Structure formats: structure tokens, C-alpha cells
Amino acid sequence: MKNQLSEAYNLLVGKLEGWLNAIISNIPNLLLAIVVLFVSYFIAKYVNKYVTKLVSKRVHQNSITNMIGRLSSVVVVLAGLFLALGILNLSKTLTSLLAGAGVAGLAIGLALQGTLSNTFAGIVLSFRKKIQIGHWVETNGFSGEVIDINLKDFTIKEADNNMVVIPNKMILENPLKNYTLTTKMRVFLECGVGYESDLDHVEQLTKQTICNTFDQIDSPDDVEFYFTEYGGSSINYLCRFWIDAENALEKMRSKSKAIIEIKKAYDKENINIPFPIRTLQFDNKLSFDAPQEVENSFSNN
């Protein structure tokens, strides 16, 4: 029994001495690894500030700039950690960490698939020059001004002041119409005049009215005018012209203004804009005479 205890004691002492000798022999490497960790930490703070400042020049969303800055600092710290482990000759530990990180990343990616897709979509949208805050866009059945683009969703304020929040991935997966990218928009105006009207005069008057109403139209020839059909109570036409506008609201205002001025011009020239007329004709005498005939038949009996 004493021999077994003595052997165990000697084995323990040998192990401790071996560890102590290993620690003493690796003190320079340990100090160097600690220095590397501290240096990587301070470099990460500098990289975070620099990257955040650099990205903020192109991306106006604070949430996205802060996230990119933090990701850059995490990459620097991880690089310092792997370098420190390599200095300590802990290659197996380094391999285990990489394997564990891969498995954990796969599990997290599967669990947060929808969230991550919206996050990456938000990053992509933030770097797109064709989609910026303040633009008037139409997408996914909604139209309005872009108010915010963050890591989760895309916010639009419609013309009726309602806010619409759309997941970022739906913006990338569906078509988007941006009215702000063009400085000109075409207005379509449909109307009808009475059959007794002088059509040549109607065309000239409409073009001249549009030209006088909008400064960006130089001459009546810039206004397109086409008679389209013989309607039920009017001869209908289509009028098209370009205006300086960057959103649908300005287009609607211009169309409303054109309608008002055309109505005034038509009233001065006694040009009729007829409304639909329906004529009811009662010529079936049987329906009116039937009760009298029935009454006469009863009286005869």
C-alpha cells in the first residue's frame, strides 16, 4: 500500500514538475501571446472607428454602419486570438475552435435563416445608389417615400401618411419602381367633348391651355393629343405631356391642375363636356292598358 501511494505521489510530483518546466520554458511565448491579444484589441477599436466613419459616408443608416464596424473589429480580435494560439503551439485547440465555430455557425444560420436573409438584404440595399432615403418608390403593391432602411425592414410613408414596413428580402426579390431617378414624368389625361364640337378647335385649345399652364412645356406641339373613340355621349380623346416631377404626388397635382385649366378654357369657348345620358322610353301600351282592360272585362261580366 505504501509503495502504491509513493508511486502515485512521485507520478503527481513528476507531472507538476513537467508542467512547471513547460510553463517556465513557454513564458516568453505566453507573454508574446498576451501582447498579441492586447495589440489586436486596440487595433480592433481603431478599425471599428475607421470603418464606421468610412462606411457612414455612403450609408446613412446608423444601425448598418455600427454593425459593419463591429464586424470588422470582431474579425481583428479573432485574428489576434488565432495568432496567439499559434504562438503557444496550441494548434489542436485552434483546429477545435475552428471546427466548433463552423458547426455553431451552421446551426445559427439554420435557426435564423429568415432574420439573416433580411439582414444581408438590408446591407445590400444600403449600398445601392438607386434606392436612397427620401426617394419615392413603388414596390410590393405599395407606393410612397422611403423613410428608413435598417437591418430588418424597409419603411415607406404613403401619400395618405400611413407607414408601410416591408421585410428587406421582399424588396430584393420583387420589382421596384423608383420615380425619383427620373426628373420628368408623363401625365395622361382622358376627356370627352360633345358631338357638336369643332374637333380641330378642341385640339388646338387643349394644347394651348396645357402649354400656358406648365412652364416646362415650350410650345403646344410638345403636347400629344389623340381622339380615341366615339363614345356613348361624347367623342373621347387622350392628351399626354411631360412635366418636371420626381414623385407620383407631383404628377397627381399636375394632372389636377391641367383638368381645372382645361375646364375653364372649355367654359369660355362654350365647349361641352357631356356626362353620360340614359334615355328611358316607355312605348309598351299593353303594360298601361292592361289594368283597364281587366277592369272592363269584370264590369261586362
NORRAQUI-V20476 format. One record per residue. RES is the residue in one letter. PSI is psi in degrees with one decimal (* if undefined). Layout:
res:RES psi:PSI
res:RES psi:PSI
This chain:
res:M psi:-44.4
res:K psi:-37.6
res:N psi:-40.0
res:Q psi:-40.9
res:L psi:-38.8
res:S psi:-41.6
res:E psi:-40.0
res:A psi:-40.8
res:Y psi:-44.4
res:N psi:-37.0
res:L psi:-41.7
res:L psi:-44.3
res:V psi:-38.6
res:G psi:-41.4
res:K psi:-46.8
res:L psi:-40.1
res:E psi:-39.2
res:G psi:-42.3
res:W psi:-41.8
res:L psi:-42.8
res:N psi:-38.3
res:A psi:-40.5
res:I psi:-44.2
res:I psi:-40.7
res:S psi:-25.6
res:N psi:8.6
res:I psi:-43.9
res:P psi:-42.3
res:N psi:-37.9
res:L psi:-45.4
res:L psi:-41.1
res:L psi:-38.6
res:A psi:-39.5
res:I psi:-40.8
res:V psi:-41.3
res:V psi:-41.4
res:L psi:-44.1
res:F psi:-43.4
res:V psi:-41.8
res:S psi:-33.5
res:Y psi:-47.2
res:F psi:-36.4
res:I psi:-37.9
res:A psi:-40.6
res:K psi:-41.0
res:Y psi:-42.5
res:V psi:-38.2
res:N psi:-47.6
res:K psi:-43.2
res:Y psi:-45.3
res:V psi:-41.0
res:T psi:-43.3
res:K psi:-39.7
res:L psi:-43.2
res:V psi:-33.1
res:S psi:-18.8
res:K psi:-24.3
res:R psi:-24.6
res:V psi:125.9
res:H psi:0.0
res:Q psi:118.1
res:N psi:-36.2
res:S psi:-39.4
res:I psi:-41.9
res:T psi:-40.7
res:N psi:-39.5
res:M psi:-42.6
res:I psi:-39.7
res:G psi:-40.7
res:R psi:-38.6
res:L psi:-40.4
res:S psi:-39.1
res:S psi:-36.8
res:V psi:-39.5
res:V psi:-40.9
res:V psi:-43.4
res:V psi:-42.6
res:L psi:-39.1
res:A psi:-40.8
res:G psi:-39.1
res:L psi:-46.2
res:F psi:-36.0
res:L psi:-39.9
res:A psi:-41.0
res:L psi:-35.5
res:G psi:-36.5
res:I psi:-35.0
res:L psi:6.5
res:N psi:36.7
res:L psi:55.8
res:S psi:-36.2
res:K psi:-41.2
res:T psi:-40.3
res:L psi:-42.3
res:T psi:-40.5
res:S psi:-40.2
res:L psi:-42.6
res:L psi:-42.7
res:A psi:-43.8
res:G psi:-39.8
res:A psi:-37.9
res:G psi:-45.0
res:V psi:-44.7
res:A psi:-40.5
res:G psi:-38.8
res:L psi:-43.1
res:A psi:-44.1
res:I psi:-40.0
res:G psi:-39.6
res:L psi:-37.6
res:A psi:-33.9
res:L psi:40.0
res:Q psi:-46.4
res:G psi:-43.1
res:T psi:-43.7
res:L psi:-37.2
res:S psi:-40.1
res:N psi:-35.6
res:T psi:-49.4
res:F psi:-35.4
res:A psi:-38.1
res:G psi:-38.4
res:I psi:-43.4
res:V psi:-43.4
res:L psi:-33.2
res:S psi:-27.4
res:F psi:0.3
res:R psi:121.9
res:K psi:-22.8
res:K psi:-5.2
res:I psi:107.2
res:Q psi:158.5
res:I psi:133.8
res:G psi:-13.6
res:H psi:150.9
res:W psi:115.6
res:V psi:165.3
res:E psi:122.0
res:T psi:147.8
res:N psi:33.3
res:G psi:6.6
res:F psi:149.3
res:S psi:133.9
res:G psi:-171.3
res:E psi:135.9
res:V psi:119.4
res:I psi:-38.1
res:D psi:144.3
res:I psi:109.1
res:N psi:-165.7
res:L psi:-11.4
res:K psi:-41.3
res:D psi:173.7
res:F psi:117.9
res:T psi:130.5
res:I psi:136.9
res:K psi:115.5
res:E psi:173.6
res:A psi:-26.7
res:D psi:14.3
res:N psi:12.2
res:N psi:142.7
res:M psi:133.3
res:V psi:121.9
res:V psi:119.6
res:I psi:132.9
res:P psi:142.5
res:N psi:-38.4
res:K psi:-28.3
res:M psi:-28.3
res:I psi:-40.4
res:L psi:-29.7
res:E psi:-10.6
res:N psi:155.8
res:P psi:149.7
res:L psi:127.1
res:K psi:121.7
res:N psi:109.2
res:Y psi:-22.7
res:T psi:-19.8
res:L psi:-20.5
res:T psi:141.6
res:T psi:-5.7
res:K psi:144.8
res:M psi:149.1
res:R psi:132.6
res:V psi:131.5
res:F psi:124.8
res:L psi:122.3
res:E psi:137.9
res:C psi:178.6
res:G psi:149.9
res:V psi:161.6
res:G psi:157.5
res:Y psi:-21.4
res:E psi:-3.2
res:S psi:152.0
res:D psi:107.0
res:L psi:-38.1
res:D psi:-41.4
res:H psi:-38.1
res:V psi:-45.2
res:E psi:-48.6
res:Q psi:-41.9
res:L psi:-41.7
res:T psi:-45.7
res:K psi:-44.5
res:Q psi:-37.6
res:T psi:-44.2
res:I psi:-42.1
res:C psi:-39.9
res:N psi:-22.5
res:T psi:-36.0
res:F psi:125.9
res:D psi:-27.3
res:Q psi:-9.9
res:I psi:116.1
res:D psi:-39.8
res:S psi:160.6
res:P psi:-23.3
res:D psi:-19.1
res:D psi:-8.6
res:V psi:128.0
res:E psi:134.6
res:F psi:126.7
res:Y psi:128.4
res:F psi:132.6
res:T psi:-33.8
res:E psi:159.8
res:Y psi:105.5
res:G psi:-178.5
res:G psi:-33.3
res:S psi:6.6
res:S psi:162.3
res:I psi:114.7
res:N psi:151.6
res:Y psi:163.6
res:L psi:129.5
res:C psi:130.4
res:R psi:138.9
res:F psi:156.6
res:W psi:142.8
res:I psi:162.2
res:D psi:106.3
res:A psi:152.0
res:E psi:0.3
res:N psi:166.1
res:A psi:-26.9
res:L psi:-42.3
res:E psi:-36.5
res:K psi:-42.0
res:M psi:-39.2
res:R psi:-41.5
res:S psi:-40.6
res:K psi:-41.7
res:S psi:-42.1
res:K psi:-41.3
res:A psi:-41.4
res:I psi:-42.3
res:I psi:-46.1
res:E psi:-36.4
res:I psi:-40.2
res:K psi:-42.2
res:K psi:-44.3
res:A psi:-40.6
res:Y psi:-37.1
res:D psi:-39.2
res:K psi:-34.3
res:E psi:6.9
res:N psi:39.6
res:I psi:124.9
res:N psi:131.3
res:I psi:93.8
res:P psi:148.7
res:F psi:158.6
res:P psi:132.8
res:I psi:132.9
res:R psi:122.9
res:T psi:126.5
res:L psi:123.8
res:Q psi:122.4
res:F psi:95.9
res:D psi:14.7
res:N psi:93.8
res:K psi:-24.6
res:L psi:-38.4
res:S psi:-30.3
res:F psi:-33.8
res:D psi:-16.0
res:A psi:-45.8
res:P psi:-37.8
res:Q psi:-41.3
res:E psi:-39.3
res:V psi:-40.4
res:E psi:-42.1
res:N psi:-39.0
res:S psi:-36.8
res:F psi:-38.3
res:S psi:-36.3
res:N psi:-35.9
res:N psi:*
